[in-house]
Amino acid sequence: MYSKALLVISFLLFTIFPALAQNGHSYEGVKTCGMCHKTEKQGEQLKIWQGSKHAGAYETLKTEEADKIAKEKGYDTKAIETEDCIKCHAVGYNLDASLLGKKFKVEDGVQCEACHGPGSGYKKKSIMKEREKAVAKGLLVYENPGEDLCINCHNAESPTYVDFVFEDYWEKIKHTMPGSE
């Protein structure tokens, strides 16, 4: 089980000091994760993510509305180019290309590795079959959903913030393995 402090530290590492979070691993991208996590047996995690706002988070920054909000906040750059905007809308935007796998796309927004850590160390089926091995190779898993991780972005600092009731939002994105609930 991960503590609240570890969740906050993880968020800070992945968003503010991402190179430190690498631990020798690179981000592989949702296409790599989705190869296995799309079946009913696996809980259809890919489908759940695709239907979520997280999947379109990057795209929202390309809108005129997002640019208007950025300008109102005092930024001279488009929302898609503004650090304070993109830090919560995409993974890997601030990483050197050498830390990104061939299938990784920043445009995938808030994807699997935003919460579960860079996947190059645990992406193999032989490793993922054993949770302890996967965790040892960098997979972040949570015994309880990570509200403390979520509120790093879903908070009053966001100009589009609405009351964040974790339990309600978790129901929209929950993606547990069948039989593990």
N, CA, C and O of each residue as an XYZ file, in Angstrom:
724
protein
N       0.848     -1.166      0.000
C       0.000      0.000      0.000
C       0.902      1.240      0.000
O       1.904      1.290      0.714
N       0.535      2.232     -0.804
C       1.317      3.446     -0.874
C       0.727      4.514      0.038
O      -0.492      4.662      0.133
N       1.588      5.240      0.693
C       1.141      6.290      1.602
C       0.805      7.554      0.814
O       1.162      7.688     -0.357
N       0.119      8.464      1.473
C      -0.220      9.740      0.845
C       1.056     10.484      0.452
O       1.124     11.085     -0.620
N       2.054     10.441      1.314
C       3.310     11.134      1.024
C       3.955     10.579     -0.241
O       4.468     11.345     -1.058
N       3.935      9.270     -0.414
C       4.518      8.664     -1.611
C       3.752      9.081     -2.862
O       4.360      9.306     -3.908
N       2.445      9.186     -2.772
C       1.653      9.622     -3.920
C       2.013     11.050     -4.316
O       2.166     11.349     -5.500
N       2.146     11.920     -3.338
C       2.501     13.306     -3.617
C       3.906     13.380     -4.192
O       4.141     14.095     -5.165
N       4.838     12.652     -3.602
C       6.211     12.626     -4.110
C       6.230     12.110     -5.540
O       6.930     12.664     -6.388
N       5.470     11.054     -5.819
C       5.404     10.506     -7.176
C       4.919     11.560     -8.150
O       5.498     11.727     -9.223
N       3.856     12.276     -7.786
C       3.337     13.312     -8.672
C       4.400     14.369     -8.945
O       4.614     14.758    -10.093
N       5.060     14.830     -7.898
C       6.078     15.861     -8.072
C       7.204     15.378     -8.975
O       7.686     16.118     -9.832
N       7.615     14.143     -8.778
C       8.674     13.598     -9.622
C       8.242     13.523    -11.083
O       8.993     13.911    -11.978
N       7.039     13.026    -11.318
C       6.585     12.824    -12.690
C       6.268     14.127    -13.400
O       6.328     14.177    -14.628
N       5.931     15.188    -12.667
C       5.561     16.430    -13.325
C       6.630     17.511    -13.245
O       6.857     18.228    -14.220
N       7.279     17.634    -12.112
C       8.239     18.718    -11.944
C       9.674     18.255    -12.205
O      10.457     18.982    -12.816
N      10.018     17.065    -11.750
C      11.357     16.529    -11.937
C      11.277     15.167    -12.623
O      11.749     14.178    -12.063
N      10.691     15.088    -13.823
C      10.422     13.789    -14.430
C      11.654     12.938    -14.690
O      11.570     11.712    -14.624
N      12.775     13.539    -14.979
C      13.970     12.727    -15.247
C      14.371     11.924    -14.012
O      14.901     10.820    -14.136
N      14.122     12.471    -12.827
C      14.439     11.746    -11.600
C      13.514     10.538    -11.416
O      13.912      9.528    -10.835
N      12.304     10.649    -11.903
C      11.320      9.572    -11.748
C      11.612      8.403    -12.676
O      11.087      7.307    -12.478
N      12.418      8.619    -13.656
C      12.689      7.589    -14.654
C      13.272      6.318    -14.063
O      12.909      5.214    -14.470
N      14.167      6.470    -13.112
C      14.790      5.301    -12.493
C      15.297      4.325    -13.551
O      15.219      3.108    -13.381
N      15.812      4.874    -14.635
C      16.334      4.034    -15.713
C      15.273      3.542    -16.679
O      15.596      2.785    -17.595
N      14.038      3.935    -16.515
C      12.955      3.466    -17.367
C      12.460      4.587    -18.274
O      12.582      5.771    -17.958
N      11.900      4.178    -19.407
C      11.309      5.147    -20.320
C       9.804      4.948    -20.381
O       9.277      3.897    -20.015
N       9.131      5.984    -20.851
C       7.688      5.924    -21.040
C       7.407      5.225    -22.365
O       8.011      5.545    -23.389
N       6.505      4.286    -22.334
C       6.209      3.475    -23.513
C       4.961      3.921    -24.252
O       4.868      3.724    -25.464
N       4.017      4.504    -23.570
C       2.823      5.019    -24.206
C       1.626      4.090    -24.120
O       1.751      2.889    -23.881
N       0.476      4.682    -24.322
C      -0.787      3.967    -24.179
C      -0.938      2.836    -25.203
O      -1.608      1.843    -24.922
N      -0.332      2.971    -26.374
C      -0.427      1.882    -27.358
C       0.244      0.617    -26.841
O      -0.258     -0.487    -27.050
N       1.359      0.775    -26.179
C       2.053     -0.379    -25.608
C       1.230     -0.981    -24.469
O       1.024     -2.194    -24.420
N       0.765     -0.139    -23.566
C      -0.042     -0.630    -22.443
C      -1.335     -1.270    -22.945
O      -1.758     -2.319    -22.460
N      -1.944     -0.620    -23.914
C      -3.227     -1.068    -24.417
C      -3.200     -2.395    -25.157
O      -4.241     -3.026    -25.334
N      -2.032     -2.821    -25.586
C      -1.938     -4.111    -26.284
C      -2.472     -5.236    -25.412
O      -3.120     -6.154    -25.916
N      -2.213     -5.179    -24.136
C      -2.667     -6.229    -23.211
C      -3.891     -5.808    -22.404
O      -4.718     -6.647    -22.045
N      -4.006     -4.546    -22.125
C      -5.059     -4.077    -21.227
C      -6.319     -3.648    -21.967
O      -6.953     -2.655    -21.611
N      -6.671     -4.403    -22.996
C      -7.880     -4.077    -23.753
C      -8.935     -5.176    -23.687
O     -10.086     -4.946    -24.059
N      -8.570     -6.337    -23.230
C      -9.505     -7.459    -23.238
C     -10.441     -7.436    -22.032
O     -10.153     -6.813    -21.010
N     -11.546     -8.119    -22.175
C     -12.491     -8.241    -21.065
C     -11.820     -8.919    -19.876
O     -12.050     -8.545    -18.726
N     -10.988     -9.918    -20.161
C     -10.276    -10.639    -19.103
C      -9.391     -9.702    -18.289
O      -9.209     -9.901    -17.088
N      -8.850     -8.694    -18.935
C      -7.977     -7.722    -18.269
C      -8.756     -6.534    -17.710
O      -8.162     -5.649    -17.094
N     -10.066     -6.498    -17.910
C     -10.860     -5.408    -17.365
C     -11.110     -4.255    -18.321
O     -11.657     -3.226    -17.923
N     -10.718     -4.415    -19.571
C     -10.938     -3.395    -20.606
C     -10.439     -2.004    -20.199
O     -11.098     -0.998    -20.458
N      -9.282     -1.964    -19.567
C      -8.746     -0.683    -19.104
C      -8.549      0.307    -20.252
O      -8.805      1.500    -20.088
N      -8.099     -0.174    -21.409
C      -7.888      0.725    -22.541
C      -9.197      1.412    -22.929
O      -9.223      2.625    -23.135
N     -10.260      0.656    -23.026
C     -11.573      1.203    -23.391
C     -12.040      2.226    -22.362
O     -12.590      3.266    -22.724
N     -11.826      1.939    -21.098
C     -12.212      2.874    -20.033
C     -11.431      4.177    -20.193
O     -12.002      5.264    -20.106
N     -10.143      4.062    -20.422
C      -9.320      5.267    -20.608
C      -9.774      6.036    -21.851
O      -9.917      7.257    -21.801
N     -10.001      5.337    -22.956
C     -10.410      6.003    -24.195
C     -11.706      6.784    -24.033
O     -11.902      7.807    -24.690
N     -12.583      6.315    -23.169
C     -13.840      6.998    -22.923
C     -13.764      8.072    -21.853
O     -14.773      8.689    -21.510
N     -12.580      8.294    -21.331
C     -12.413      9.269    -20.251
C     -11.942     10.620    -20.772
O     -11.447     10.737    -21.893
N     -12.106     11.622    -19.942
C     -11.590     12.951    -20.286
C     -10.069     12.977    -20.254
O      -9.449     13.829    -20.890
N      -9.462     12.050    -19.518
C      -8.002     11.987    -19.498
C      -7.447     11.758    -20.899
O      -6.420     12.332    -21.262
N      -8.116     10.927    -21.682
C      -7.643     10.621    -23.038
C      -7.634     11.861    -23.928
O      -6.806     11.967    -24.833
N      -8.530     12.784    -23.684
C      -8.611     13.990    -24.500
C      -8.034     15.223    -23.837
O      -8.210     16.336    -24.333
N      -7.351     15.041    -22.730
C      -6.844     16.183    -21.969
C      -5.906     17.069    -22.783
O      -5.998     18.294    -22.706
N      -5.017     16.476    -23.554
C      -4.084     17.250    -24.374
C      -4.840     18.064    -25.417
O      -4.553     19.242    -25.632
N      -5.805     17.423    -26.056
C      -6.565     18.078    -27.117
C      -7.323     19.297    -26.619
O      -7.500     20.260    -27.365
N      -7.775     19.273    -25.368
C      -8.518     20.425    -24.847
C      -7.659     21.677    -24.824
O      -8.176     22.792    -24.897
N      -6.347     21.497    -24.722
C      -5.462     22.664    -24.698
C      -5.285     23.301    -26.074
O      -4.714     24.387    -26.176
N      -5.748     22.667    -27.100
C      -5.653     23.204    -28.458
C      -6.846     24.076    -28.822
O      -6.894     24.628    -29.921
N      -7.794     24.205    -27.931
C      -9.019     24.929    -28.246
C      -8.880     26.428    -28.017
O      -8.016     26.882    -27.267
N      -9.750     27.187    -28.681
C      -9.784     28.632    -28.476
C     -10.137     28.957    -27.025
O      -9.614     29.913    -26.452
N     -11.022     28.160    -26.437
C     -11.421     28.372    -25.047
C     -10.216     28.237    -24.111
O     -10.056     29.029    -23.182
N      -9.378     27.241    -24.354
C      -8.189     27.049    -23.521
C      -7.228     28.230    -23.677
O      -6.656     28.703    -22.696
N      -7.057     28.699    -24.903
C      -6.181     29.857    -25.131
C      -6.735     31.107    -24.440
O      -5.979     31.913    -23.898
N      -8.046     31.256    -24.465
C      -8.690     32.382    -23.789
C      -8.423     32.322    -22.286
O      -8.108     33.337    -21.665
N      -8.550     31.140    -21.712
C      -8.301     30.965    -20.274
C      -6.837     31.280    -19.948
O      -6.550     31.957    -18.960
N      -5.923     30.792    -20.771
C      -4.495     31.064    -20.549
C      -4.224     32.573    -20.590
O      -3.488     33.107    -19.760
N      -4.824     33.234    -21.555
C      -4.633     34.684    -21.674
C      -5.205     35.403    -20.452
O      -4.577     36.317    -19.918
N      -6.400     34.988    -20.008
C      -7.017     35.592    -18.821
C      -6.157     35.387    -17.578
O      -6.191     36.201    -16.654
N      -5.391     34.304    -17.555
C      -4.504     34.009    -16.428
C      -3.175     34.768    -16.542
O      -2.322     34.665    -15.661
N      -3.005     35.524    -17.621
C      -1.815     36.346    -17.772
C      -0.701     35.737    -18.610
O       0.412     36.262    -18.625
N      -0.975     34.657    -19.295
C       0.044     34.020    -20.136
C       0.011     34.589    -21.544
O      -1.056     34.879    -22.085
N       1.197     34.746    -22.134
C       1.305     35.240    -23.500
C       1.384     34.102    -24.510
O       1.411     34.336    -25.718
N       1.421     32.884    -24.017
C       1.531     31.713    -24.888
C       0.182     31.012    -25.001
O      -0.705     31.189    -24.166
N       0.054     30.219    -26.047
C      -1.136     29.389    -26.194
C      -1.156     28.385    -25.041
O      -0.112     28.062    -24.473
N      -2.328     27.901    -24.704
C      -2.460     26.958    -23.589
C      -1.580     25.728    -23.796
O      -0.969     25.239    -22.845
N      -1.511     25.231    -25.010
C      -0.736     24.021    -25.323
C       0.763     24.244    -25.109
O       1.521     23.280    -25.000
N       1.192     25.497    -25.050
C       2.597     25.837    -24.858
C       2.884     26.365    -23.446
O       4.013     26.752    -23.142
N       1.875     26.380    -22.602
C       2.001     26.967    -21.266
C       2.216     25.867    -20.229
O       1.360     25.005    -20.030
N       3.359     25.913    -19.582
C       3.743     24.900    -18.584
C       2.657     24.680    -17.541
O       2.338     23.536    -17.215
N       2.088     25.752    -17.016
C       1.075     25.604    -15.973
C      -0.194     24.925    -16.485
O      -0.984     24.423    -15.685
N      -0.399     24.901    -17.772
C      -1.557     24.204    -18.341
C      -1.207     22.749    -18.677
O      -1.895     21.814    -18.266
N      -0.146     22.594    -19.415
C       0.169     21.255    -19.935
C       0.629     20.278    -18.852
O       0.528     19.065    -19.035
N       1.129     20.787    -17.735
C       1.615     19.885    -16.685
C       0.537     18.937    -16.189
O       0.844     17.850    -15.700
N      -0.723     19.338    -16.310
C      -1.816     18.465    -15.879
C      -2.562     17.829    -17.053
O      -3.492     17.050    -16.848
N      -2.165     18.154    -18.260
C      -2.888     17.656    -19.433
C      -2.102     16.651    -20.264
O      -2.632     16.099    -21.229
N      -0.847     16.406    -19.905
C      -0.048     15.476    -20.704
C       1.128     14.935    -19.900
O       1.637     15.583    -18.986
N       1.530     13.757    -20.263
C       2.717     13.114    -19.702
C       3.817     13.206    -20.752
O       3.555     13.058    -21.946
N       5.026     13.445    -20.315
C       6.170     13.393    -21.213
C       6.435     14.635    -22.029
O       7.374     14.640    -22.825
N       5.658     15.684    -21.872
C       5.829     16.902    -22.661
C       7.179     17.560    -22.414
O       7.692     18.265    -23.283
N       7.757     17.341    -21.246
C       8.987     18.019    -20.865
C      10.179     17.066    -20.767
O      11.178     17.370    -20.115
N      10.060     15.914    -21.421
C      11.139     14.936    -21.375
C      11.924     14.892    -22.675
O      11.381     15.140    -23.751
N      13.188     14.579    -22.564
C      14.024     14.363    -23.731
C      13.489     13.157    -24.502
O      13.033     12.186    -23.897
N      13.541     13.214    -25.798
C      13.014     12.132    -26.640
C      13.648     10.784    -26.315
O      13.030      9.745    -26.547
N      14.862     10.782    -25.784
C      15.530      9.520    -25.443
C      14.833      8.799    -24.280
O      15.075      7.613    -24.053
N      13.978      9.507    -23.552
C      13.256      8.915    -22.427
C      11.853      8.460    -22.818
O      11.066      8.040    -21.970
N      11.551      8.549    -24.113
C      10.226      8.185    -24.605
C      10.345      7.023    -25.588
O      11.164      7.063    -26.507
N       9.536      6.001    -25.396
C       9.528      4.852    -26.292
C       9.013      5.221    -27.675
O       8.436      6.291    -27.866
N       9.222      4.342    -28.623
C       8.838      4.598    -30.020
C       7.345      4.810    -30.204
O       6.938      5.542    -31.106
N       6.521      4.190    -29.375
C       5.066      4.314    -29.508
C       4.474      5.412    -28.627
O       3.272      5.669    -28.676
N       5.309      6.052    -27.830
C       4.822      7.079    -26.916
C       4.429      8.337    -27.672
O       5.144      8.787    -28.567
N       3.274      8.905    -27.300
C       2.817     10.163    -27.887
C       2.328     11.084    -26.776
O       1.429     10.731    -26.014
N       2.916     12.244    -26.695
C       2.481     13.247    -25.724
C       1.004     13.561    -25.946
O       0.270     13.840    -24.999
N       0.586     13.513    -27.187
C      -0.798     13.837    -27.542
C      -1.816     12.898    -26.898
O      -3.014     13.182    -26.918
N      -1.358     11.790    -26.329
C      -2.271     10.872    -25.654
C      -2.719     11.410    -24.301
O      -3.534     10.784    -23.624
N      -2.201     12.549    -23.910
C      -2.688     13.220    -22.709
C      -2.328     12.522    -21.416
O      -1.192     12.090    -21.221
N      -3.292     12.419    -20.549
C      -3.100     11.808    -19.240
C      -3.363     10.321    -19.417
O      -4.489      9.846    -19.268
N      -2.306      9.605    -19.735
C      -2.437      8.181    -20.046
C      -1.862      7.316    -18.933
O      -1.439      7.826    -17.895
N      -1.848      6.042    -19.148
C      -1.527      5.026    -18.141
C      -0.334      5.381    -17.250
O      -0.415      5.306    -16.023
N       0.749      5.761    -17.876
C       1.985      5.983    -17.134
C       1.976      7.266    -16.308
O       2.895      7.502    -15.524
N       0.953      8.092    -16.475
C       0.818      9.277    -15.623
C       0.646      8.855    -14.168
O       1.128      9.529    -13.257
N      -0.028      7.759    -13.959
C      -0.270      7.255    -12.602
C       0.568      6.032    -12.269
O       0.958      5.839    -11.117
N       0.848      5.204    -13.270
C       1.505      3.924    -13.010
C       3.009      3.928    -13.252
O       3.664      2.900    -13.082
N       3.567      5.074    -13.646
C       5.007      5.193    -13.821
C       5.489      4.715    -15.177
O       4.786      3.971    -15.861
N       6.705      5.145    -15.576
C       7.247      4.757    -16.873
C       7.326      3.230    -16.995
O       7.791      2.544    -16.084
N       6.864      2.717    -18.134
C       6.624      1.286    -18.255
C       7.661      0.402    -18.878
O       7.443     -0.806    -18.969
N       8.776      0.931    -19.313
C       9.730      0.063    -20.014
C      10.219     -1.099    -19.151
O      10.535     -2.167    -19.674
N      10.281     -0.902    -17.866
C      10.772     -1.958    -16.983
C       9.765     -3.049    -16.683
O      10.151     -4.166    -16.338
N       8.485     -2.750    -16.807
C       7.462     -3.728    -16.431
C       6.513     -4.105    -17.569
O       5.532     -4.808    -17.328
N       6.769     -3.666    -18.783
C       5.823     -3.864    -19.881
C       5.703     -5.309    -20.375
O       4.699     -5.662    -20.994
N       6.679     -6.124    -20.120
C       6.630     -7.500    -20.615
C       5.580     -8.316    -19.870
O       5.416     -8.188    -18.657
N       4.879     -9.152    -20.618
C       3.832     -9.996    -20.039
C       4.391    -10.882    -18.925
O       3.732    -11.098    -17.908
N       5.596    -11.387    -19.119
C       6.199    -12.264    -18.113
C       6.413    -11.540    -16.786
O       6.371    -12.163    -15.725
N       6.641    -10.244    -16.840
C       6.815     -9.446    -15.626
C       5.457     -9.066    -15.053
O       5.245     -9.152    -13.844
N       4.541     -8.647    -15.913
C       3.222     -8.213    -15.450
C       2.395     -9.346    -14.841
O       1.460     -9.096    -14.080
N       2.737    -10.580    -15.172
C       2.011    -11.713    -14.600
C       2.196    -11.801    -13.087
O       1.352    -12.354    -12.381
N       3.309    -11.250    -12.597
C       3.598    -11.281    -11.166
C       3.695     -9.845    -10.646
O       4.647     -9.123    -10.942
N       2.710     -9.461     -9.883
C       2.620     -8.088     -9.394
C       3.906     -7.630     -8.707
O       4.365     -6.512     -8.938
N       4.482     -8.474     -7.875
C       5.699     -8.092     -7.155
C       6.844     -7.782     -8.116
O       7.599     -6.833     -7.905
N       6.968     -8.585     -9.168
C       8.002     -8.325    -10.183
C       7.748     -6.996    -10.875
O       8.666     -6.200    -11.069
N       6.495     -6.764    -11.246
C       6.153     -5.524    -11.948
C       6.434     -4.309    -11.074
O       6.978     -3.313    -11.551
N       6.071     -4.385     -9.808
C       6.327     -3.283     -8.880
C       7.835     -3.075     -8.726
O       8.304     -1.938     -8.693
N       8.578     -4.147     -8.634
C      10.041     -4.046     -8.523
C      10.649     -3.384     -9.758
O      11.715     -2.774     -9.679
N       9.968     -3.507    -10.903
C      10.449     -2.926    -12.160
C       9.853     -1.547    -12.434
O      10.024     -1.002    -13.525
N       9.148     -0.974    -11.439
C       8.692      0.401    -11.563
C       7.199      0.631    -11.630
O       6.772      1.786    -11.607
N       6.382     -0.403    -11.712
C       4.936     -0.223    -11.760
C       4.428      0.324    -10.432
O       4.728     -0.224     -9.371
N       3.668      1.394    -10.496
C       3.029      1.942     -9.310
C       1.597      1.426     -9.271
O       0.830      1.626    -10.212
N       1.247      0.766     -8.186
C      -0.116      0.275     -7.982
C      -0.605      0.791     -6.642
O       0.188      1.129     -5.763
N      -1.899      0.846     -6.501
C      -2.482      1.447     -5.314
C      -3.484      0.486     -4.702
O      -4.379     -0.009     -5.387
N      -3.333      0.227     -3.426
C      -4.285     -0.618     -2.719
C      -5.620      0.111     -2.617
O      -6.682     -0.507     -2.692
N      -5.558      1.400     -2.449
C      -6.732      2.258     -2.431
C      -6.530      3.280     -3.540
O      -5.401      3.701     -3.793
N      -7.584      3.677     -4.191
C      -7.408      4.677     -5.247
C      -6.657      5.890     -4.716
O      -6.792      6.246     -3.545
N      -5.878      6.516     -5.566
C      -4.978      7.583     -5.161
C      -5.541      8.982     -5.211
O      -5.120      9.785     -6.045
N      -6.473      9.292     -4.349
C      -7.054     10.633     -4.324
C      -5.978     11.703     -4.204
O      -6.054     12.743     -4.858
N      -4.982     11.450     -3.373
C      -3.930     12.449     -3.187
C      -3.154     12.699     -4.469
O      -2.669     13.809     -4.687
N      -3.029     11.707     -5.306
C      -2.381     11.877     -6.603
C      -3.269     12.727     -7.511
O      -2.787     13.641     -8.181
N      -4.549     12.424     -7.530
C      -5.491     13.118     -8.415
C      -5.603     14.611     -8.102
O      -5.676     15.438     -9.011
N      -5.617     14.944     -6.829
C      -5.845     16.348     -6.461
C      -4.637     17.239     -6.748
O      -4.701     18.452     -6.545
N      -3.563     16.660     -7.207
C      -2.453     17.504     -7.646
C      -2.840     18.299     -8.891
O      -2.289     19.373     -9.136
N      -3.774     17.786     -9.672
C      -4.291     18.518    -10.831
C      -5.734     18.967    -10.629
O      -6.108     20.072    -11.023
N      -6.528     18.122    -10.026
C      -7.940     18.445     -9.809
C      -8.081     19.243     -8.518
O      -8.510     18.722     -7.489
N      -7.707     20.528     -8.598
C      -7.734     21.386     -7.415
C      -8.090     22.813     -7.813
O      -8.204     23.121     -8.999
N      -8.262     23.665     -6.838
C      -8.707     25.035     -7.068
C      -7.713     25.871     -7.863
O      -8.069     26.953     -8.331
N      -6.492     25.411     -8.030
C      -5.518     26.137     -8.854
C      -5.918     26.109    -10.328
O      -5.559     27.005    -11.091
N      -6.658     25.083    -10.720
C      -7.113     24.953    -12.104
C      -8.189     25.992    -12.394
O      -9.134     26.133    -11.616
N      -8.063     26.718    -13.493
C      -9.066     27.741    -13.807
C     -10.435     27.151    -14.173
O     -11.431     27.874    -14.183
N     -10.493     25.876    -14.467
C     -11.779     25.245    -14.798
C     -12.227     24.292    -13.696
O     -13.036     23.394    -13.932
N     -11.709     24.486    -12.521
C     -12.000     23.598    -11.395
C     -13.487     23.582    -11.054
O     -14.146     24.618    -10.982
N     -13.982     22.376    -10.848
C     -15.311     22.174    -10.282
C     -15.110     21.311     -9.049
O     -14.104     20.611     -8.933
N     -16.044     21.359     -8.148
C     -15.906     20.601     -6.908
C     -15.489     19.162     -7.224
O     -16.195     18.447     -7.934
N     -14.366     18.757     -6.704
C     -13.818     17.435     -6.978
C     -14.216     16.478     -5.865
O     -13.650     16.498     -4.772
N     -15.188     15.653     -6.164
C     -15.615     14.619     -5.223
C     -14.972     13.325     -5.728
O     -15.455     12.693     -6.668
N     -13.890     12.959     -5.087
C     -13.073     11.855     -5.575
C     -13.883     10.608     -5.885
O     -13.714     10.025     -6.957
N     -14.734     10.192     -5.006
C     -15.486      8.940     -5.205
C     -16.311      8.986     -6.491
O     -16.410      7.981     -7.195
N     -16.899     10.130     -6.802
C     -17.691     10.264     -8.028
C     -16.807     10.162     -9.269
O     -17.151      9.477    -10.232
N     -15.672     10.845     -9.236
C     -14.777     10.823    -10.392
C     -14.104      9.461    -10.549
O     -13.903      8.995    -11.670
N     -13.758      8.829     -9.440
C     -13.136      7.512     -9.503
C     -14.067      6.515    -10.192
O     -13.603      5.662    -10.949
N     -15.352      6.610     -9.943
C     -16.312      5.709    -10.584
C     -16.260      5.826    -12.102
O     -16.546      4.858    -12.807
N     -15.900      6.999    -12.612
C     -15.838      7.218    -14.064
C     -14.585      6.616    -14.696
O     -14.599      6.261    -15.875
N     -13.513      6.498    -13.932
C     -12.247      6.030    -14.517
C     -11.716      4.748    -13.901
O     -10.670      4.251    -14.318
N     -12.408      4.217    -12.934
C     -11.927      3.024    -12.236
C     -11.684      1.914    -13.245
O     -12.492      1.685    -14.145
N     -10.570      1.235    -13.083
C     -10.149      0.223    -14.066
C      -9.428     -0.942    -13.390
O      -8.289     -1.273    -13.721
N     -10.108     -1.534    -12.460
C      -9.528     -2.645    -11.709
C      -9.547     -3.930    -12.539
O     -10.296     -4.066    -13.506
N      -8.713     -4.842    -12.130
C      -8.686     -6.163    -12.758
C      -9.904     -6.960    -12.286
O     -10.228     -6.936    -11.099
N     -10.574     -7.655    -13.182
C     -11.717     -8.484    -12.752
C     -11.289     -9.449    -11.629
O     -10.241    -10.092    -11.689
N     -12.136     -9.513    -10.627
C     -11.842    -10.402     -9.502
C     -11.006     -9.760     -8.416
O     -10.780    -10.376     -7.375
N     -10.533     -8.519     -8.631
C      -9.670     -7.888     -7.618
C     -10.443     -6.895     -6.761
O      -9.875     -6.311     -5.839
N     -11.713     -6.695     -7.042
C     -12.489     -5.709     -6.275
C     -12.998     -6.308     -4.999
O     -13.671     -5.630     -4.223
